[in-house]
Amino acid sequence: GLAEKRYLFSFTNSTNWTNSSLSNSNFRVKATCSKTSGRSSSTCKLDWIPVLVDYTVCTRGVPGIAVTPNEQSGNAGSTLTYLVTVNNTDGSYCNESSTFLLNLWDIIYTNGSNSTSPVNWSTFFDDDSLTIAPGSSNKTNFSITSALDAASGNYTFRINVTNLASKNWNFDTGLYNVTNGSG
């Protein structure tokens, strides 16, 4: 008699598949196997016949990002450290971890109606590249040192995160308050 077997084909790493290319009319396979007398193994021949295709799609989300604490204060020349948490919001069918890149977008000092970018500040991520599984999060520290001659006041910084798998990005802001600076 004929034996029926099911086989699972996984195309989870292919970005070339589309709804139309995975239709039942486009994907067909037939295996005809026979066993020669006296041999323990079968010989199989593949032909094309319709196969029912059931597939799921990996939906890439916009990454979540949070800077904590949102606001800190320090003297001019102080180093303040913030915790940056990144969430991978990719769908459950995205079964591989993604790499997320972090970067400082800008630092802005606002004094009345004037906004400027300060000079002689330094910044550092403990890790600016995080690998995160879908539905999970990871954390890194971000340190920022104001210039010794920084003016007193609030400096807002923005940190961007980009999911390299999708190029989706997001940002969060933090505040560095210089308490005893110049001016």
Disulfide bonds with the S-S distance in Angstrom:
Cys33-Cys44 2.00
Cys58-Cys94 1.80
